[in-house]
Amino acid sequence: MGSPPIRIGIVGAGIWGSNHALALSTHPPGEVALICDRDGDRARRLAEKHGCAWTTSLDEMAASDVAAVTIATPDHLHKEPTLRMLAAGKHVLVEKPLATTVADGREMVEAAEAAGVELMVDFHARWHPLFMGAKEYVESGKVGDPVLAYARLSDTIYVPTEMLPWAGQSGPEWFLFPHVMDVVRWILDSEPVEVFARGHRGVLAQRGVDCWDAIQALFEFESGAICTFETAWVLPNSYTNVVDNRLSLVGSQGGLELKNEPNLWAFTDRFHTPFSSEAVTRYGKAWGFQYESIRYFIDCVASGASPEATGRDGLVATAMIEASLKSLAEHRPVRMDELLT
């Protein structure tokens, strides 16, 4: 007889919470037992789809017998459910960003340490085959010492104006920067030291979404490498993909360049802007790197291992973004030790 499956709770039944349920409902080490969303109809629909219980109450989730909870609420609403679940002794996987302030992120990391449970941030770019390959390539020494990098992750304007009703409470920096900032830090295996940022506002504001249109942030790392991070939420909807993701890296002995491209061309609107969500194979199983990080979290809980992409990693990414915003506001370079000591 094997061990019983890990009973799992999911907080947030929207776009990405649905992906959590899809990933975990087809992963034998775990069992989706309870779904929580403040919108009862949405929680019920997702629970009925996966044959589990549902609630609108974080108190009920905290008091339940689930051992692990994944949190897929909007960017600015991660802190409360994370702290509630940690205090209840649950292992927690929280979507990126960990938090939208360093102070909140530090409180969450310290809460996990105090509770003696695992806190993982869903930086699923670390599970993308191209980025895993880049990490191995740099570790092998083929690039030499990293010198210069450029990392871009942007969306078409569809995302903030049609896909995300809470876009004005986030921005491309909170929705997209965490992925590339974490994965570049991971690939370089070096800590960020200083940032100088510039940005543009106005396009989205005219559409009623009060956030940055685009930001470029130039970081220096402890190794001496520099990286320009770029993000935007105003790519035209005529762009060939909803998501534009690229990474270039030049070192003392070589380099690499990665970019996402649509892998299917067809003459319909449906395939004009493919998006990596609800990727279910014809054989019925959810497939894709965006699901593997979620499944990995449950594997760690089942085996007692500490996961990669820790709360500490999430805190550094949050600090990188907050430092970029501070640079934008104060028109000066900002050192990371102004936020992280």
Secondary structure in CASP SS format (residue, H / E / C, confidence):
PFRMAT SS
TARGET T0000
AUTHOR 0000-0000-0000
METHOD secondary structure of the structure
MODEL  1
M C 1.00
G C 1.00
S C 1.00
P C 1.00
P C 1.00
I E 1.00
R E 1.00
I E 1.00
G E 1.00
I E 1.00
V E 1.00
G C 1.00
A C 1.00
G C 1.00
I H 1.00
W H 1.00
G H 1.00
S H 1.00
N H 1.00
H H 1.00
A H 1.00
L H 1.00
A H 1.00
L H 1.00
S C 1.00
T C 1.00
H C 1.00
P C 1.00
P C 1.00
G E 1.00
E E 1.00
V E 1.00
A E 1.00
L E 1.00
I E 1.00
C E 1.00
D C 1.00
R C 1.00
D C 1.00
G H 1.00
D H 1.00
R H 1.00
A H 1.00
R H 1.00
R H 1.00
L H 1.00
A H 1.00
E H 1.00
K H 1.00
H H 1.00
G C 1.00
C C 1.00
A E 1.00
W E 1.00
T E 1.00
T C 1.00
S C 1.00
L H 1.00
D H 1.00
E H 1.00
M H 1.00
A H 1.00
A H 1.00
S C 1.00
D C 1.00
V C 1.00
A C 1.00
A E 1.00
V E 1.00
T E 1.00
I E 1.00
A C 1.00
T C 1.00
P C 1.00
D H 1.00
H H 1.00
L H 1.00
H C 1.00
K H 1.00
E H 1.00
P H 1.00
T H 1.00
L H 1.00
R H 1.00
M H 1.00
L H 1.00
A H 1.00
A C 1.00
G C 1.00
K C 1.00
H E 1.00
V E 1.00
L E 1.00
V E 1.00
E E 1.00
K C 1.00
P C 1.00
L C 1.00
A C 1.00
T C 1.00
T C 1.00
V H 1.00
A H 1.00
D H 1.00
G H 1.00
R H 1.00
E H 1.00
M H 1.00
V H 1.00
E H 1.00
A H 1.00
A H 1.00
E H 1.00
A H 1.00
A H 1.00
G C 1.00
V C 1.00
E C 1.00
L E 1.00
M E 1.00
V E 1.00
D E 1.00
F C 1.00
H H 1.00
A H 1.00
R H 1.00
W H 1.00
H C 1.00
P H 1.00
L H 1.00
F H 1.00
M H 1.00
G H 1.00
A H 1.00
K H 1.00
E H 1.00
Y H 1.00
V H 1.00
E H 1.00
S C 1.00
G C 1.00
K C 1.00
V C 1.00
G C 1.00
D C 1.00
P E 1.00
V E 1.00
L E 1.00
A E 1.00
Y E 1.00
A E 1.00
R E 1.00
L E 1.00
S E 1.00
D E 1.00
T E 1.00
I C 1.00
Y H 1.00
V H 1.00
P H 1.00
T H 1.00
E H 1.00
M H 1.00
L C 1.00
P C 1.00
W C 1.00
A H 1.00
G H 1.00
Q H 1.00
S C 1.00
G C 1.00
P H 1.00
E H 1.00
W H 1.00
F H 1.00
L C 1.00
F H 1.00
P H 1.00
H H 1.00
V H 1.00
M H 1.00
D H 1.00
V H 1.00
V H 1.00
R H 1.00
W H 1.00
I H 1.00
L H 1.00
D C 1.00
S C 1.00
E C 1.00
P E 1.00
V E 1.00
E E 1.00
V E 1.00
F E 1.00
A E 1.00
R E 1.00
G E 1.00
H E 1.00
R C 1.00
G C 1.00
V C 1.00
L C 1.00
A H 1.00
Q H 1.00
R H 1.00
G C 1.00
V C 1.00
D C 1.00
C C 1.00
W C 1.00
D C 1.00
A E 1.00
I E 1.00
Q E 1.00
A E 1.00
L E 1.00
F E 1.00
E E 1.00
F E 1.00
E C 1.00
S C 1.00
G C 1.00
A C 1.00
I E 1.00
C E 1.00
T E 1.00
F E 1.00
E E 1.00
T E 1.00
A E 1.00
W C 1.00
V C 1.00
L E 1.00
P C 1.00
N C 1.00
S C 1.00
Y C 1.00
T C 1.00
N C 1.00
V C 1.00
V E 1.00
D E 1.00
N E 1.00
R E 1.00
L E 1.00
S E 1.00
L E 1.00
V E 1.00
G E 1.00
S C 1.00
Q C 1.00
G C 1.00
G E 1.00
L E 1.00
E E 1.00
L E 1.00
K E 1.00
N C 1.00
E C 1.00
P C 1.00
N C 1.00
L C 1.00
W C 1.00
A C 1.00
F C 1.00
T C 1.00
D H 1.00
R H 1.00
F H 1.00
H H 1.00
T C 1.00
P C 1.00
F C 1.00
S C 1.00
S C 1.00
E C 1.00
A C 1.00
V E 1.00
T C 1.00
R C 1.00
Y C 1.00
G C 1.00
K C 1.00
A E 1.00
W C 1.00
G C 1.00
F H 1.00
Q H 1.00
Y H 1.00
E H 1.00
S H 1.00
I H 1.00
R H 1.00
Y H 1.00
F H 1.00
I H 1.00
D H 1.00
C H 1.00
V H 1.00
A H 1.00
S H 1.00
G C 1.00
A C 1.00
S C 1.00
P C 1.00
E C 1.00
A C 1.00
T E 1.00
G H 1.00
R H 1.00
D H 1.00
G H 1.00
L H 1.00
V H 1.00
A H 1.00
T H 1.00
A H 1.00
M H 1.00
I H 1.00
E H 1.00
A H 1.00
S H 1.00
L H 1.00
K H 1.00
S H 1.00
L H 1.00
A H 1.00
E H 1.00
H C 1.00
R C 1.00
P C 1.00
V E 1.00
R E 1.00
M H 1.00
D H 1.00
E H 1.00
L C 1.00
L C 1.00
T C 1.00
END
